[in-house]
Amino acid sequence: MSDDSKPGPTQGKTTCLEIFCIQPGIPFDHAFSDLSVLLGCVAHFTTEAEMEGDLMAGSAARILSGLAKGLIDDMELGLNRAR
């Protein structure tokens, strides 16, 4: 008996910043874990950029937030497909 409520894997349909793409077939829990790490880095770099005026940290936050957005979008496709 399969669990139809379990989220599906990444679909591999989303591109990020026009040079990165999500690989298909990554299990949802692994993708979610990586997403959590990415968002933690974004928060850290954003704070560094604001508090220290660090332009490099600001650029890193922008790029990583784009990657996180791409991962979120692709995970959503996997969730919708599993329904």
VOGU-3710 file (C-alpha; in Angstrom, 3 decimals, decimal comma):
1> msddskpgpt> 0,000/0,000/0,000  1,496/3,325/-1,013  1,240/6,568/0,904  -0,276/9,038/-1,587  0,079/11,907/0,896  3,891/11,630/0,875  5,486/14,515/-1,032  6,999/13,590/-4,362  10,621/14,166/-5,286  11,890/17,274/-7,013
11> qgkttcleif> 10,692/17,509/-10,599  13,774/19,085/-12,182  11,716/21,695/-14,018  12,894/24,877/-12,299  15,914/26,958/-13,274  17,609/29,399/-10,922  19,310/32,613/-11,966  19,330/31,267/-15,540  22,469/29,158/-14,919  21,399/26,635/-12,269
21> ciqpgipfdh> 18,664/24,029/-12,352  17,176/21,605/-9,865  17,997/17,952/-10,542  14,984/15,644/-10,795  14,367/12,828/-8,346  15,815/14,303/-5,141  13,735/13,052/-2,156  11,572/15,746/-0,573  13,162/15,472/2,886  16,667/15,892/1,447
31> afsdlsvllg> 15,593/18,903/-0,636  13,840/20,416/2,395  16,993/19,983/4,502  19,102/21,714/1,843  16,511/24,477/1,610  16,789/25,064/5,353  20,577/25,390/5,087  20,280/27,772/2,123  17,832/30,010/3,974  20,107/30,045/7,032
41> cvahftteae> 22,972/31,235/4,828  20,751/33,897/3,263  19,812/35,183/6,727  23,468/35,254/7,811  24,715/37,008/4,683  21,849/39,503/4,781  22,744/40,441/8,358  26,423/40,773/7,420  25,529/42,953/4,452  23,322/45,243/6,541
51> megdlmagsa> 25,451/45,458/9,690  28,904/45,556/8,094  28,100/47,111/4,735  29,545/43,968/3,134  28,727/44,068/-0,584  30,056/40,539/-1,125  27,702/39,196/1,557  24,847/41,081/-0,102  25,650/39,492/-3,449  25,895/36,051/-1,848
61> arilsglakg> 22,510/36,561/-0,168  20,934/37,555/-3,491  22,325/34,520/-5,330  21,477/32,051/-2,563  17,957/33,447/-2,218  17,471/32,841/-5,952  18,622/29,240/-5,499  16,294/28,818/-2,519  13,370/30,218/-4,524  14,079/27,798/-7,363
71> liddmelgln> 14,194/24,888/-4,935  10,924/25,973/-3,296  9,220/26,247/-6,695  10,434/22,810/-7,756  9,444/21,235/-4,441  5,973/22,720/-4,919  5,746/20,988/-8,300  6,632/17,713/-6,557  3,975/18,298/-3,899  1,310/19,066/-6,483
81> rar> 2,239/16,014/-8,530  1,960/13,767/-5,456  -1,631/14,903/-4,849
//
